[in-house]
Structures are given as C-alpha cells and as structure tokens.
C-alpha cells in the first residue's frame, strides 16, 4: 500500500489563506485516512470521498511533511491521471455519484501505475 503526493503546486486562495496546493492520494481509503490523521488533516477536508477521485488538497508545507513521512512523490498531471484511470477501471462507474471505488478498494487495492 502506498500514499502519493503530486507536484501540482497550484496557487489558490482559500478564505484569507493563499498557498500552493497539491493532491494527496493513497491506494485505499483506510490508508489515506490513517495518513491524513498523521498529518493532522481534518476528515472534512477529504475531496470526493469513496470515489476514484478521493484525495486531500494539501499545501506545500503539508506536502513536505507527507514526503518526510514516506509519501511517494508523483507527477501532475501524468501520474495522477494514471491513478484516477486505474481506479475508475476498477469501479467501472460512468458518473462520479455512482462510483463504488472506495468499497472495492477496501477489499482489493488497485495498482496505481504511477511512476515517480
């Protein structure tokens, strides 16, 4: 099982806070939740939970901490697209609201196909 963090680093403003943002993914929902707890990320910050697009948006400082804790660096958009595509092929959904990736990944985690 692996946790991934991409190098998107897109500048964005959230409330009064401006930062560069990237994505944090994992092979399973449980692994992502556990790693997010280690990073002190709130569960409410999870994006697209239970779907093939499940991830956290993280700032540069959190990205650095994730890498220090063992997250694997991946490339945006190439590796992220490979992860999302592999997940979508597992669940076979057409619409995001029909996605069952989280349930399926809990029993058989898909290989992301990402390279770093």
Secondary structure by P-SEA (a helix, b strand, c coil): cbbbbbccbbbbbccccbbbbbbbbcccaaaaaaaaaaaccccccccccccccbbbbbcaaaaaaaaaabbbbbcccaaaaaaaaaaaaaaccccccccaaaaaaacccccccccc
